[in-house]
Amino acid sequence: MAIPLLSCFFGGALLGNAVPHFVSGVMGRPFQTPFAKPPGQGLSSSTVNVLWGFFNLVMGYLLVCRVAAFDGKDMGEVIALGLGVLAIALFAARHFGRFHGGNTPDRS
């Protein structure tokens, strides 16, 4: 029971992490990756970002569809997947917001 839920959570995190890297790479924009100097802060090329995003996509797919055998009718698995996506999204918003101005207070 615990393995499928953990697999869905971490698979969701990997799938969520694939999005900014893959999209930045496809758009031809550099973005932070673990391979930059310093890791997670410096910019990597768009090609590295496409490869890193694709790797995250494949690993997320394997965890969700192969290890967990995801069943969209199982609310526990759906919630675990969603929490994984939300966790990485909130982390990324805070972390990358430092570099791209996303952590500035709303002045509206």
Biopython code that builds the backbone (N, CA, C, O; Angstrom):
import numpy as np
from Bio.PDB.StructureBuilder import StructureBuilder

atoms = [
    (1, "MET", "N", (0.826, -1.204, 0.000)),
    (1, "MET", "CA", (0.000, 0.000, 0.000)),
    (1, "MET", "C", (0.862, 1.256, 0.000)),
    (1, "MET", "O", (0.571, 2.198, -0.737)),
    (2, "ALA", "N", (1.909, 1.287, 0.807)),
    (2, "ALA", "CA", (2.733, 2.491, 0.909)),
    (2, "ALA", "C", (3.574, 2.725, -0.347)),
    (2, "ALA", "O", (3.784, 3.869, -0.748)),
    (3, "ILE", "N", (4.053, 1.650, -0.965)),
    (3, "ILE", "CA", (4.918, 1.802, -2.146)),
    (3, "ILE", "C", (4.183, 2.501, -3.284)),
    (3, "ILE", "O", (4.743, 3.438, -3.852)),
    (4, "PRO", "N", (2.968, 2.108, -3.652)),
    (4, "PRO", "CA", (2.284, 2.833, -4.731)),
    (4, "PRO", "C", (2.045, 4.306, -4.406)),
    (4, "PRO", "O", (2.157, 5.157, -5.289)),
    (5, "LEU", "N", (1.720, 4.617, -3.154)),
    (5, "LEU", "CA", (1.480, 6.022, -2.795)),
    (5, "LEU", "C", (2.760, 6.833, -2.851)),
    (5, "LEU", "O", (2.756, 7.956, -3.355)),
    (6, "LEU", "N", (3.863, 6.284, -2.340)),
    (6, "LEU", "CA", (5.150, 6.982, -2.426)),
    (6, "LEU", "C", (5.584, 7.137, -3.878)),
    (6, "LEU", "O", (6.103, 8.180, -4.276)),
    (7, "SER", "N", (5.366, 6.088, -4.660)),
    (7, "SER", "CA", (5.718, 6.139, -6.075)),
    (7, "SER", "C", (4.907, 7.215, -6.799)),
    (7, "SER", "O", (5.442, 7.933, -7.644)),
    (8, "CYS", "N", (3.620, 7.328, -6.471)),
    (8, "CYS", "CA", (2.782, 8.375, -7.072)),
    (8, "CYS", "C", (3.249, 9.761, -6.650)),
    (8, "CYS", "O", (3.305, 10.680, -7.468)),
    (9, "PHE", "N", (3.586, 9.911, -5.358)),
    (9, "PHE", "CA", (4.046, 11.216, -4.871)),
    (9, "PHE", "C", (5.326, 11.645, -5.579)),
    (9, "PHE", "O", (5.387, 12.742, -6.132)),
    (10, "PHE", "N", (6.348, 10.795, -5.567)),
    (10, "PHE", "CA", (7.622, 11.161, -6.189)),
    (10, "PHE", "C", (7.517, 11.203, -7.715)),
    (10, "PHE", "O", (8.200, 12.000, -8.358)),
    (11, "GLY", "N", (6.676, 10.364, -8.292)),
    (11, "GLY", "CA", (6.423, 10.453, -9.731)),
    (11, "GLY", "C", (5.773, 11.769, -10.090)),
    (11, "GLY", "O", (6.125, 12.382, -11.098)),
    (12, "GLY", "N", (4.816, 12.218, -9.268)),
    (12, "GLY", "CA", (4.187, 13.519, -9.484)),
    (12, "GLY", "C", (5.189, 14.652, -9.382)),
    (12, "GLY", "O", (5.142, 15.604, -10.161)),
    (13, "ALA", "N", (6.106, 14.549, -8.409)),
    (13, "ALA", "CA", (7.142, 15.575, -8.265)),
    (13, "ALA", "C", (8.035, 15.618, -9.508)),
    (13, "ALA", "O", (8.376, 16.697, -9.993)),
    (14, "LEU", "N", (8.409, 14.453, -10.015)),
    (14, "LEU", "CA", (9.243, 14.424, -11.226)),
    (14, "LEU", "C", (8.489, 14.959, -12.443)),
    (14, "LEU", "O", (9.058, 15.686, -13.257)),
    (15, "LEU", "N", (7.220, 14.603, -12.564)),
    (15, "LEU", "CA", (6.429, 15.113, -13.694)),
    (15, "LEU", "C", (6.270, 16.624, -13.605)),
    (15, "LEU", "O", (6.360, 17.323, -14.615)),
    (16, "GLY", "N", (6.034, 17.126, -12.395)),
    (16, "GLY", "CA", (5.930, 18.574, -12.220)),
    (16, "GLY", "C", (7.247, 19.283, -12.493)),
    (16, "GLY", "O", (7.259, 20.391, -13.029)),
    (17, "ASN", "N", (8.353, 18.649, -12.128)),
    (17, "ASN", "CA", (9.669, 19.240, -12.358)),
    (17, "ASN", "C", (10.041, 19.234, -13.836)),
    (17, "ASN", "O", (10.833, 20.065, -14.282)),
    (18, "ALA", "N", (9.479, 18.309, -14.588)),
    (18, "ALA", "CA", (9.787, 18.236, -16.017)),
    (18, "ALA", "C", (9.297, 19.474, -16.760)),
    (18, "ALA", "O", (9.916, 19.900, -17.736)),
    (19, "VAL", "N", (8.200, 20.046, -16.308)),
    (19, "VAL", "CA", (7.542, 21.127, -17.051)),
    (19, "VAL", "C", (8.433, 22.356, -17.248)),
    (19, "VAL", "O", (8.661, 22.737, -18.396)),
    (20, "PRO", "N", (8.951, 23.000, -16.191)),
    (20, "PRO", "CA", (9.719, 24.227, -16.440)),
    (20, "PRO", "C", (10.992, 23.988, -17.239)),
    (20, "PRO", "O", (11.390, 24.820, -18.053)),
    (21, "HIS", "N", (11.630, 22.837, -16.998)),
    (21, "HIS", "CA", (12.877, 22.562, -17.718)),
    (21, "HIS", "C", (12.614, 22.286, -19.189)),
    (21, "HIS", "O", (13.289, 22.840, -20.056)),
    (22, "PHE", "N", (11.647, 21.442, -19.473)),
    (22, "PHE", "CA", (11.344, 21.102, -20.861)),
    (22, "PHE", "C", (10.838, 22.324, -21.623)),
    (22, "PHE", "O", (11.275, 22.582, -22.744)),
    (23, "VAL", "N", (9.928, 23.070, -21.024)),
    (23, "VAL", "CA", (9.364, 24.254, -21.696)),
    (23, "VAL", "C", (10.441, 25.302, -21.928)),
    (23, "VAL", "O", (10.525, 25.866, -23.018)),
    (24, "SER", "N", (11.270, 25.574, -20.916)),
    (24, "SER", "CA", (12.353, 26.551, -21.106)),
    (24, "SER", "C", (13.274, 26.115, -22.229)),
    (24, "SER", "O", (13.662, 26.919, -23.076)),
    (25, "GLY", "N", (13.624, 24.832, -22.230)),
    (25, "GLY", "CA", (14.508, 24.325, -23.271)),
    (25, "GLY", "C", (13.906, 24.435, -24.655)),
    (25, "GLY", "O", (14.579, 24.866, -25.591)),
    (26, "VAL", "N", (12.652, 24.051, -24.797)),
    (26, "VAL", "CA", (11.987, 24.114, -26.102)),
    (26, "VAL", "C", (11.879, 25.567, -26.579)),
    (26, "VAL", "O", (11.935, 25.836, -27.779)),
    (27, "MET", "N", (11.727, 26.490, -25.645)),
    (27, "MET", "CA", (11.647, 27.904, -26.000)),
    (27, "MET", "C", (13.029, 28.512, -26.280)),
    (27, "MET", "O", (13.141, 29.679, -26.654)),
    (28, "GLY", "N", (14.073, 27.701, -26.092)),
    (28, "GLY", "CA", (15.423, 28.169, -26.364)),
    (28, "GLY", "C", (15.998, 29.033, -25.257)),
    (28, "GLY", "O", (16.934, 29.797, -25.491)),
    (29, "ARG", "N", (15.455, 28.924, -24.063)),
    (29, "ARG", "CA", (15.902, 29.749, -22.939)),
    (29, "ARG", "C", (16.755, 28.943, -21.965)),
    (29, "ARG", "O", (16.454, 27.783, -21.683)),
    (30, "PRO", "N", (17.814, 29.556, -21.456)),
    (30, "PRO", "CA", (18.575, 28.884, -20.400)),
    (30, "PRO", "C", (17.761, 28.884, -19.104)),
    (30, "PRO", "O", (16.914, 29.753, -18.896)),
    (31, "PHE", "N", (18.020, 27.915, -18.247)),
    (31, "PHE", "CA", (17.306, 27.815, -16.972)),
    (31, "PHE", "C", (18.190, 27.034, -16.009)),
    (31, "PHE", "O", (19.087, 26.309, -16.440)),
    (32, "GLN", "N", (17.945, 27.174, -14.724)),
    (32, "GLN", "CA", (18.736, 26.482, -13.715)),
    (32, "GLN", "C", (18.512, 24.973, -13.784)),
    (32, "GLN", "O", (17.392, 24.505, -13.989)),
    (33, "THR", "N", (19.602, 24.224, -13.609)),
    (33, "THR", "CA", (19.523, 22.768, -13.471)),
    (33, "THR", "C", (20.555, 22.340, -12.433)),
    (33, "THR", "O", (21.385, 23.145, -12.012)),
    (34, "PRO", "N", (20.506, 21.080, -12.022)),
    (34, "PRO", "CA", (21.528, 20.584, -11.099)),
    (34, "PRO", "C", (22.918, 20.513, -11.728)),
    (34, "PRO", "O", (23.902, 20.307, -11.017)),
    (35, "PHE", "N", (23.013, 20.678, -13.040)),
    (35, "PHE", "CA", (24.288, 20.542, -13.738)),
    (35, "PHE", "C", (25.007, 21.870, -13.919)),
    (35, "PHE", "O", (26.150, 21.895, -14.375)),
    (36, "ALA", "N", (24.353, 22.974, -13.569)),
    (36, "ALA", "CA", (24.944, 24.296, -13.726)),
    (36, "ALA", "C", (25.942, 24.541, -12.596)),
    (36, "ALA", "O", (26.011, 23.779, -11.631)),
    (37, "LYS", "N", (26.703, 25.603, -12.736)),
    (37, "LYS", "CA", (27.631, 26.012, -11.686)),
    (37, "LYS", "C", (27.223, 27.382, -11.191)),
    (37, "LYS", "O", (27.208, 28.326, -11.981)),
    (38, "PRO", "N", (26.890, 27.537, -9.919)),
    (38, "PRO", "CA", (26.698, 26.489, -8.928)),
    (38, "PRO", "C", (25.397, 25.727, -9.201)),
    (38, "PRO", "O", (24.462, 26.279, -9.780)),
    (39, "PRO", "N", (25.342, 24.456, -8.781)),
    (39, "PRO", "CA", (24.169, 23.617, -9.054)),
    (39, "PRO", "C", (22.865, 24.239, -8.549)),
    (39, "PRO", "O", (22.779, 24.693, -7.408)),
    (40, "GLY", "N", (21.863, 24.248, -9.417)),
    (40, "GLY", "CA", (20.553, 24.774, -9.043)),
    (40, "GLY", "C", (20.460, 26.280, -9.040)),
    (40, "GLY", "O", (19.386, 26.834, -8.805)),
    (41, "GLN", "N", (21.580, 26.962, -9.301)),
    (41, "GLN", "CA", (21.567, 28.422, -9.311)),
    (41, "GLN", "C", (22.033, 28.987, -10.647)),
    (41, "GLN", "O", (21.419, 29.909, -11.184)),
    (42, "GLY", "N", (23.120, 28.435, -11.182)),
    (42, "GLY", "CA", (23.597, 28.885, -12.476)),
    (42, "GLY", "C", (22.680, 28.405, -13.587)),
    (42, "GLY", "O", (21.826, 27.543, -13.381)),
    (43, "LEU", "N", (22.867, 28.972, -14.756)),
    (43, "LEU", "CA", (22.013, 28.624, -15.891)),
    (43, "LEU", "C", (22.634, 27.513, -16.727)),
    (43, "LEU", "O", (23.847, 27.476, -16.932)),
    (44, "SER", "N", (21.793, 26.620, -17.199)),
    (44, "SER", "CA", (22.192, 25.589, -18.150)),
    (44, "SER", "C", (21.570, 25.911, -19.500)),
    (44, "SER", "O", (20.569, 26.623, -19.582)),
    (45, "SER", "N", (22.166, 25.385, -20.542)),
    (45, "SER", "CA", (21.690, 25.655, -21.899)),
    (45, "SER", "C", (20.286, 25.093, -22.112)),
    (45, "SER", "O", (19.801, 24.263, -21.343)),
    (46, "SER", "N", (19.665, 25.563, -23.160)),
    (46, "SER", "CA", (18.336, 25.066, -23.495)),
    (46, "SER", "C", (18.374, 23.573, -23.819)),
    (46, "SER", "O", (17.426, 22.850, -23.511)),
    (47, "THR", "N", (19.454, 23.107, -24.435)),
    (47, "THR", "CA", (19.583, 21.687, -24.754)),
    (47, "THR", "C", (19.645, 20.845, -23.488)),
    (47, "THR", "O", (18.987, 19.808, -23.397)),
    (48, "VAL", "N", (20.430, 21.283, -22.513)),
    (48, "VAL", "CA", (20.517, 20.571, -21.232)),
    (48, "VAL", "C", (19.147, 20.543, -20.566)),
    (48, "VAL", "O", (18.768, 19.533, -19.975)),
    (49, "ASN", "N", (18.403, 21.640, -20.656)),
    (49, "ASN", "CA", (17.085, 21.698, -20.045)),
    (49, "ASN", "C", (16.094, 20.759, -20.726)),
    (49, "ASN", "O", (15.279, 20.137, -20.045)),
    (50, "VAL", "N", (16.143, 20.643, -22.032)),
    (50, "VAL", "CA", (15.270, 19.687, -22.721)),
    (50, "VAL", "C", (15.606, 18.266, -22.264)),
    (50, "VAL", "O", (14.709, 17.476, -21.973)),
    (51, "LEU", "N", (16.887, 17.949, -22.202)),
    (51, "LEU", "CA", (17.301, 16.608, -21.778)),
    (51, "LEU", "C", (16.912, 16.331, -20.327)),
    (51, "LEU", "O", (16.428, 15.243, -20.015)),
    (52, "TRP", "N", (17.121, 17.310, -19.432)),
    (52, "TRP", "CA", (16.774, 17.147, -18.024)),
    (52, "TRP", "C", (15.251, 17.038, -17.865)),
    (52, "TRP", "O", (14.766, 16.210, -17.094)),
    (53, "GLY", "N", (14.516, 17.853, -18.575)),
    (53, "GLY", "CA", (13.058, 17.779, -18.521)),
    (53, "GLY", "C", (12.552, 16.439, -19.028)),
    (53, "GLY", "O", (11.646, 15.852, -18.436)),
    (54, "PHE", "N", (13.123, 15.956, -20.107)),
    (54, "PHE", "CA", (12.711, 14.671, -20.675)),
    (54, "PHE", "C", (13.053, 13.527, -19.722)),
    (54, "PHE", "O", (12.262, 12.599, -19.559)),
    (55, "PHE", "N", (14.222, 13.590, -19.096)),
    (55, "PHE", "CA", (14.601, 12.581, -18.112)),
    (55, "PHE", "C", (13.598, 12.552, -16.953)),
    (55, "PHE", "O", (13.174, 11.477, -16.528)),
    (56, "ASN", "N", (13.221, 13.721, -16.446)),
    (56, "ASN", "CA", (12.227, 13.806, -15.374)),
    (56, "ASN", "C", (10.894, 13.221, -15.832)),
    (56, "ASN", "O", (10.228, 12.521, -15.069)),
    (57, "LEU", "N", (10.507, 13.504, -17.063)),
    (57, "LEU", "CA", (9.264, 12.984, -17.617)),
    (57, "LEU", "C", (9.273, 11.456, -17.673)),
    (57, "LEU", "O", (8.305, 10.810, -17.273)),
    (58, "VAL", "N", (10.353, 10.891, -18.165)),
    (58, "VAL", "CA", (10.465, 9.434, -18.262)),
    (58, "VAL", "C", (10.459, 8.790, -16.880)),
    (58, "VAL", "O", (9.753, 7.805, -16.660)),
    (59, "MET", "N", (11.237, 9.334, -15.950)),
    (59, "MET", "CA", (11.298, 8.763, -14.605)),
    (59, "MET", "C", (9.949, 8.904, -13.896)),
    (59, "MET", "O", (9.520, 7.985, -13.197)),
    (60, "GLY", "N", (9.281, 10.043, -14.069)),
    (60, "GLY", "CA", (7.955, 10.224, -13.492)),
    (60, "GLY", "C", (6.965, 9.220, -14.050)),
    (60, "GLY", "O", (6.174, 8.638, -13.308)),
    (61, "TYR", "N", (7.010, 9.018, -15.357)),
    (61, "TYR", "CA", (6.148, 8.025, -16.004)),
    (61, "TYR", "C", (6.402, 6.630, -15.428)),
    (61, "TYR", "O", (5.461, 5.908, -15.099)),
    (62, "LEU", "N", (7.671, 6.261, -15.310)),
    (62, "LEU", "CA", (7.996, 4.935, -14.791)),
    (62, "LEU", "C", (7.477, 4.752, -13.366)),
    (62, "LEU", "O", (6.925, 3.702, -13.039)),
    (63, "LEU", "N", (7.651, 5.767, -12.518)),
    (63, "LEU", "CA", (7.182, 5.655, -11.138)),
    (63, "LEU", "C", (5.661, 5.581, -11.056)),
    (63, "LEU", "O", (5.111, 4.786, -10.293)),
    (64, "VAL", "N", (4.989, 6.410, -11.841)),
    (64, "VAL", "CA", (3.527, 6.469, -11.758)),
    (64, "VAL", "C", (2.869, 5.289, -12.483)),
    (64, "VAL", "O", (1.981, 4.636, -11.935)),
    (65, "CYS", "N", (3.299, 5.029, -13.687)),
    (65, "CYS", "CA", (2.588, 4.038, -14.508)),
    (65, "CYS", "C", (3.123, 2.616, -14.380)),
    (65, "CYS", "O", (2.374, 1.658, -14.565)),
    (66, "ARG", "N", (4.396, 2.468, -14.068)),
    (66, "ARG", "CA", (4.974, 1.119, -13.997)),
    (66, "ARG", "C", (5.093, 0.630, -12.559)),
    (66, "ARG", "O", (4.679, -0.489, -12.257)),
    (67, "VAL", "N", (5.645, 1.436, -11.678)),
    (67, "VAL", "CA", (5.815, 1.002, -10.287)),
    (67, "VAL", "C", (4.473, 1.025, -9.557)),
    (67, "VAL", "O", (4.087, 0.041, -8.926)),
    (68, "ALA", "N", (3.762, 2.155, -9.647)),
    (68, "ALA", "CA", (2.495, 2.287, -8.918)),
    (68, "ALA", "C", (1.322, 1.693, -9.682)),
    (68, "ALA", "O", (0.279, 1.431, -9.082)),
    (69, "ALA", "N", (1.456, 1.471, -10.986)),
    (69, "ALA", "CA", (0.331, 1.035, -11.819)),
    (69, "ALA", "C", (-0.878, 1.922, -11.529)),
    (69, "ALA", "O", (-1.949, 1.445, -11.152)),
    (70, "PHE", "N", (-0.675, 3.222, -11.716)),
    (70, "PHE", "CA", (-1.631, 4.270, -11.360)),
    (70, "PHE", "C", (-3.048, 3.938, -11.819)),
    (70, "PHE", "O", (-3.281, 3.560, -12.967)),
    (71, "ASP", "N", (-3.977, 4.090, -10.892)),
    (71, "ASP", "CA", (-5.396, 3.887, -11.169)),
    (71, "ASP", "C", (-6.111, 5.191, -10.840)),
    (71, "ASP", "O", (-6.233, 5.558, -9.671)),
    (72, "GLY", "N", (-6.575, 5.879, -11.846)),
    (72, "GLY", "CA", (-7.241, 7.163, -11.654)),
    (72, "GLY", "C", (-8.487, 7.092, -10.795)),
    (72, "GLY", "O", (-9.009, 8.129, -10.387)),
    (73, "LYS", "N", (-8.977, 5.900, -10.511)),
    (73, "LYS", "CA", (-10.158, 5.748, -9.651)),
    (73, "LYS", "C", (-9.767, 5.608, -8.176)),
    (73, "LYS", "O", (-10.622, 5.698, -7.296)),
    (74, "ASP", "N", (-8.489, 5.389, -7.911)),
    (74, "ASP", "CA", (-8.000, 5.264, -6.534)),
    (74, "ASP", "C", (-7.661, 6.666, -6.021)),
    (74, "ASP", "O", (-6.639, 7.240, -6.398)),
    (75, "MET", "N", (-8.517, 7.209, -5.166)),
    (75, "MET", "CA", (-8.331, 8.578, -4.688)),
    (75, "MET", "C", (-7.031, 8.761, -3.922)),
    (75, "MET", "O", (-6.454, 9.848, -3.950)),
    (76, "GLY", "N", (-6.562, 7.737, -3.247)),
    (76, "GLY", "CA", (-5.287, 7.834, -2.543)),
    (76, "GLY", "C", (-4.149, 8.095, -3.507)),
    (76, "GLY", "O", (-3.289, 8.937, -3.247)),
    (77, "GLU", "N", (-4.138, 7.378, -4.617)),
    (77, "GLU", "CA", (-3.092, 7.567, -5.627)),
    (77, "GLU", "C", (-3.229, 8.918, -6.311)),
    (77, "GLU", "O", (-2.226, 9.579, -6.580)),
    (78, "VAL", "N", (-4.446, 9.333, -6.594)),
    (78, "VAL", "CA", (-4.679, 10.641, -7.227)),
    (78, "VAL", "C", (-4.190, 11.756, -6.304)),
    (78, "VAL", "O", (-3.527, 12.690, -6.755)),
    (79, "ILE", "N", (-4.514, 11.660, -5.023)),
    (79, "ILE", "CA", (-4.097, 12.676, -4.062)),
    (79, "ILE", "C", (-2.575, 12.674, -3.906)),
    (79, "ILE", "O", (-1.960, 13.740, -3.865)),
    (80, "ALA", "N", (-1.962, 11.491, -3.820)),
    (80, "ALA", "CA", (-0.508, 11.407, -3.696)),
    (80, "ALA", "C", (0.174, 12.040, -4.908)),
    (80, "ALA", "O", (1.139, 12.790, -4.753)),
    (81, "LEU", "N", (-0.314, 11.747, -6.102)),
    (81, "LEU", "CA", (0.234, 12.336, -7.321)),
    (81, "LEU", "C", (0.088, 13.854, -7.291)),
    (81, "LEU", "O", (1.043, 14.579, -7.569)),
    (82, "GLY", "N", (-1.101, 14.328, -6.957)),
    (82, "GLY", "CA", (-1.339, 15.769, -6.896)),
    (82, "GLY", "C", (-0.479, 16.459, -5.860)),
    (82, "GLY", "O", (0.012, 17.563, -6.100)),
    (83, "LEU", "N", (-0.285, 15.822, -4.698)),
    (83, "LEU", "CA", (0.563, 16.421, -3.664)),
    (83, "LEU", "C", (2.024, 16.477, -4.100)),
    (83, "LEU", "O", (2.740, 17.415, -3.749)),
    (84, "GLY", "N", (2.469, 15.483, -4.858)),
    (84, "GLY", "CA", (3.831, 15.506, -5.396)),
    (84, "GLY", "C", (4.027, 16.656, -6.362)),
    (84, "GLY", "O", (5.040, 17.354, -6.312)),
    (85, "VAL", "N", (3.053, 16.852, -7.248)),
    (85, "VAL", "CA", (3.120, 17.966, -8.205)),
    (85, "VAL", "C", (3.090, 19.292, -7.447)),
    (85, "VAL", "O", (3.881, 20.189, -7.739)),
    (86, "LEU", "N", (2.184, 19.421, -6.478)),
    (86, "LEU", "CA", (2.069, 20.661, -5.710)),
    (86, "LEU", "C", (3.337, 20.948, -4.909)),
    (86, "LEU", "O", (3.786, 22.093, -4.852)),
    (87, "ALA", "N", (3.916, 19.923, -4.292)),
    (87, "ALA", "CA", (5.129, 20.115, -3.492)),
    (87, "ALA", "C", (6.280, 20.647, -4.335)),
    (87, "ALA", "O", (6.955, 21.596, -3.933)),
    (88, "ILE", "N", (6.512, 20.046, -5.502)),
    (88, "ILE", "CA", (7.621, 20.513, -6.341)),
    (88, "ILE", "C", (7.309, 21.881, -6.927)),
    (88, "ILE", "O", (8.214, 22.695, -7.110)),
    (89, "ALA", "N", (6.046, 22.142, -7.223)),
    (89, "ALA", "CA", (5.665, 23.450, -7.775)),
    (89, "ALA", "C", (5.899, 24.560, -6.751)),
    (89, "ALA", "O", (6.417, 25.621, -7.097)),
    (90, "LEU", "N", (5.524, 24.324, -5.505)),
    (90, "LEU", "CA", (5.750, 25.339, -4.466)),
    (90, "LEU", "C", (7.240, 25.534, -4.206)),
    (90, "LEU", "O", (7.707, 26.662, -4.046)),
    (91, "PHE", "N", (7.982, 24.431, -4.165)),
    (91, "PHE", "CA", (9.431, 24.542, -3.990)),
    (91, "PHE", "C", (10.050, 25.332, -5.145)),
    (91, "PHE", "O", (10.847, 26.243, -4.920)),
    (92, "ALA", "N", (9.684, 24.985, -6.375)),
    (92, "ALA", "CA", (10.244, 25.657, -7.549)),
    (92, "ALA", "C", (9.881, 27.140, -7.574)),
    (92, "ALA", "O", (10.709, 27.979, -7.930)),
    (93, "ALA", "N", (8.654, 27.461, -7.200)),
    (93, "ALA", "CA", (8.227, 28.865, -7.183)),
    (93, "ALA", "C", (9.102, 29.674, -6.232)),
    (93, "ALA", "O", (9.519, 30.781, -6.571)),
    (94, "ARG", "N", (9.381, 29.143, -5.062)),
    (94, "ARG", "CA", (10.219, 29.847, -4.089)),
    (94, "ARG", "C", (11.673, 29.885, -4.536)),
    (94, "ARG", "O", (12.317, 30.933, -4.503)),
    (95, "HIS", "N", (12.185, 28.725, -4.957)),
    (95, "HIS", "CA", (13.601, 28.631, -5.329)),
    (95, "HIS", "C", (13.920, 29.460, -6.571)),
    (95, "HIS", "O", (14.826, 30.292, -6.541)),
    (96, "PHE", "N", (13.193, 29.244, -7.650)),
    (96, "PHE", "CA", (13.483, 29.949, -8.890)),
    (96, "PHE", "C", (12.997, 31.388, -8.856)),
    (96, "PHE", "O", (13.488, 32.231, -9.607)),
    (97, "GLY", "N", (12.036, 31.673, -7.990)),
    (97, "GLY", "CA", (11.580, 33.051, -7.830)),
    (97, "GLY", "C", (12.685, 33.977, -7.364)),
    (97, "GLY", "O", (12.646, 35.173, -7.651)),
    (98, "ARG", "N", (13.674, 33.449, -6.649)),
    (98, "ARG", "CA", (14.819, 34.263, -6.224)),
    (98, "ARG", "C", (15.599, 34.794, -7.423)),
    (98, "ARG", "O", (16.173, 35.881, -7.363)),
    (99, "PHE", "N", (15.618, 34.037, -8.497)),
    (99, "PHE", "CA", (16.419, 34.402, -9.666)),
    (99, "PHE", "C", (15.620, 35.141, -10.731)),
    (99, "PHE", "O", (16.197, 35.844, -11.562)),
    (100, "HIS", "N", (14.308, 34.992, -10.715)),
    (100, "HIS", "CA", (13.491, 35.542, -11.796)),
    (100, "HIS", "C", (12.464, 36.561, -11.311)),
    (100, "HIS", "O", (11.540, 36.901, -12.050)),
    (101, "GLY", "N", (12.609, 37.050, -10.092)),
    (101, "GLY", "CA", (11.729, 38.083, -9.580)),
    (101, "GLY", "C", (10.369, 37.615, -9.139)),
    (101, "GLY", "O", (9.476, 38.441, -8.949)),
    (102, "GLY", "N", (10.171, 36.327, -8.967)),
    (102, "GLY", "CA", (8.863, 35.803, -8.608)),
    (102, "GLY", "C", (8.535, 35.877, -7.131)),
    (102, "GLY", "O", (7.413, 35.565, -6.733)),
    (103, "ASN", "N", (9.495, 36.284, -6.306)),
    (103, "ASN", "CA", (9.262, 36.346, -4.862)),
    (103, "ASN", "C", (8.995, 37.764, -4.387)),
    (103, "ASN", "O", (8.992, 38.020, -3.183)),
    (104, "THR", "N", (8.773, 38.682, -5.305)),
    (104, "THR", "CA", (8.492, 40.051, -4.894)),
    (104, "THR", "C", (7.063, 40.136, -4.390)),
    (104, "THR", "O", (6.178, 39.469, -4.926)),
    (105, "PRO", "N", (6.821, 40.953, -3.357)),
    (105, "PRO", "CA", (5.448, 41.060, -2.847)),
    (105, "PRO", "C", (4.504, 41.704, -3.863)),
    (105, "PRO", "O", (4.900, 42.587, -4.624)),
    (106, "ASP", "N", (3.267, 41.254, -3.861)),
    (106, "ASP", "CA", (2.250, 41.808, -4.754)),
    (106, "ASP", "C", (1.874, 43.191, -4.263)),
    (106, "ASP", "O", (1.468, 43.346, -3.112)),
    (107, "ARG", "N", (2.000, 44.193, -5.106)),
    (107, "ARG", "CA", (1.730, 45.575, -4.710)),
    (107, "ARG", "C", (0.412, 46.103, -5.277)),
    (107, "ARG", "O", (0.184, 47.313, -5.281)),
    (108, "SER", "N", (-0.452, 45.215, -5.751)),
    (108, "SER", "CA", (-1.705, 45.691, -6.349)),
    (108, "SER", "C", (-2.742, 46.077, -5.349)),
    (108, "SER", "O", (-3.838, 46.493, -5.725)),
]
sb = StructureBuilder()
sb.init_structure("model")
sb.init_model(0)
sb.init_chain("A")
sb.init_seg("    ")
for serial, (resi, resn, name, xyz) in enumerate(atoms, 1):
    if name == "N":
        sb.init_residue(resn, " ", resi, " ")
    sb.init_atom(name, np.array(xyz, "f"), 0.0, 1.0, " ", f" {name:<3s}", serial, name[0])
structure = sb.get_structure()
